Amino acid sequence: MPVRKVAMLTAGGIAPCLSSAVGGLIERYTERAPEVEIIGYLDGYAGLLTGNSIVVTDEVRAQAHRLHGFGGSPLGNSRVKLTNVADCVKRGLVQEGQDPLQVAAEQLTRDGVDVLHTIGGDDTNTTAADLAAYLHSNGYELQVVGLPKTIDNDVVPIKQTLGAWTAAEQGAIYARNIIGEHTSNPRMLIVHEVMGRHCGWLTAQTARDYHAWVAAQEFVPGIGNSQERWDVHAVYVPESHIDIKAEGARLRAVMDELGCVNIFLSEGAGVEDVVAELEAAGEQVPRDPFGHVMLDKVNPGAWFAKQFAAAIGAEKTMVQKSGYFSRSAAANDQDLALIKLCTDFAVDAALRGESGVVGQDEERGDELRAIEFPRIRGAKPFDPSVPWFQELLRYLGQAR
């Protein structure tokens, strides 16, 4: 079946790849099949449900390369789960009694769309999988080709998600100024909270990038300007238990020697402990439409900062979050290369009649392919035993 019209949408949280991915898809279609009409649904699945879309004009096609230099998404994002009927009704996206999957399918049919490109993380692409399954079982002839966006780098079975490398690099840049605050007060505790609900990859890679920057600097130790004070002193990820008593004793010695402690903490690290304490106190833990704990409401960084401040005798504590800074950046060169690889393949796959999420399949020898939707899921854990992370922990004196 020939492809005559394609649609794109970006969904979920933003990442340093969305604008570039949109630009890359437009460029590839213009190169390979310029006769194909392209539209973009605005604000993710919300735009699909309401039929809110724009046409990619010839003028946009000619300027699409400019999108590689921007963060955010030109199409806008939202967090909408098509199988969460109550939430879709509450938000006015469908009427009472309507099935959001059916509404989406009928909108795609009315718009004459042959291929839908979804650019998003695990929630976006598992929602795309629900839509693809519905379309197939109800006789709708339409392909869905996804691209894996998430700064957490936690989509199974994809080796590297778009935007994650840039987010780590930007988080390390953010840390340079934040950790400069170690000079603002005696016995200073700084907690750099990094995004990562279930997966510690971003926190680990951010700490690695920052540590590499510190190691490359020339210091003046004789006046208190030393690598030891500027460096990372602890990294905590969800995949490893945080022994506050043992770590408190270790970091107390660091504080006594250096007068500061710098911690990199994944926002999902030890969140079960925080939730348990809140629920034991009779508080209701807020959750989003996907059922995830709303970490910005629970605030694990502040909770752990309180525990460690007492354990190490901190005089002043600062918690800073790099997430919104790092996820809104434009893609770096490393990500731009991966984005082009994936967008080119996504267009080519669509023209061949394939569906799936495009990425390097870890379960198929890292082959770049359109991975079957039923195999896509989120919360892929980071492996803290990888040599580069263990090397960092040994340097910190944190290795078990």
C-alpha positions, 0 to 999 in steps of 0.5 A: 500500500503506497504511503500518501500522508503521514502524521507526527506527534511528540508526547510525554516530557520533553527531551533534547531530541524532539525538535531534531527528530521532527526536523529529521523526519521532514528532511528524510521524507522530503528527500525520499518521497517529497510527494508524501503529505506531512501533518503534525498533531499538536500537544501529543495525543491530546491533539490527535484526540481533538483533531488539532493539527498543522500541515508541514508546508513547502516553506517548513520543509525548506527550513526543517534543518533549523530545528536541529539547533533547538530544544523543546518540541515545535509540535508541543507535548502532553501526557495522555494515556489513551487507555485511561478513559476517565482521565481523557474524559476529565480533561475534555479530550473525549466525551463520556462513553467514548473510547479514546482509542476509537476516537484516535483511530477515527481521527486518523481515518478522517485525516487520511493518515497512512503512517503515524510517527510517535516520538516519545518515551516508554509511556508514549510508545506503549500508548502507541502500542495500544493504539497499533493493537486497536487499529489492527484488531478493528481493521484500520489500515495504518502503520505506527512507527515510533522513535524512542525519546527519554533522557532516562535511557530506560526503554526495553530493549533499546540500547540508547534512547534519543536525547539521553547523552545530551541530558547527561552532558547538560546536567554536568554543566549545571553541576559546575555552577551548583557545586560552586556553592560549596564555598558559600558556607562552612560544612556545606551539603549539596544534593544534585537531584537528577531525573530518573524515576526507575533508572539510574543511568542518567544520574550515573552518566551525569556524575561521570561527565562532571567528574571528567570535567573536574579531573581536567581542571587545573586547581590551586590547592594552596588557597582551598581551590582543590579537586577534592572539594569540587568533585563528586563525593557520592552517587545514588541510583535506584538500583542500589540500596542506600545505607544511610547509616554507613554512608552517613559515617563515610560522608561525615569523614569527608565533611570533617576533612573538606568542609563540604559534601557533594551528592548526585542523587537520582530522583527515584533512588530510595523513593519507596522509603519516602512513600512508605514514610508518607503513607505511614503518616496518613498522607495520600501520595499523588500519582499521575495518569499513568499511575506513577508517583509524582516525584515533584510532589514527594520531593525525594531530594529534600527527604534524603538531604534531611537524613544526610544533613543530620548524619554528617553534621551539615551546617547548611544544605542545598538541593538543586534539580537539573532536570528541567535545565538538561531536558530542554537543551538542544541535542549535542553532536552525539545525539544528533548523529543517533537521531539522524540514524533513527529518523532516516531508518524510521522513514525508510521503514514506513515506506517499506510498510513496517511498524514498530519503535526504531532503535538499536535492539539489545536483544538482537545484537544491537541491530537498528530495526523497527522493534515490535511494539509488544516488546517495548516497555519502560523502567529498564534498570541501569546496571550499576556493575558496569566497569565505568560506574564501578571505577567511579564508585571506587574513586569515591570510596563508595564501592561495595 
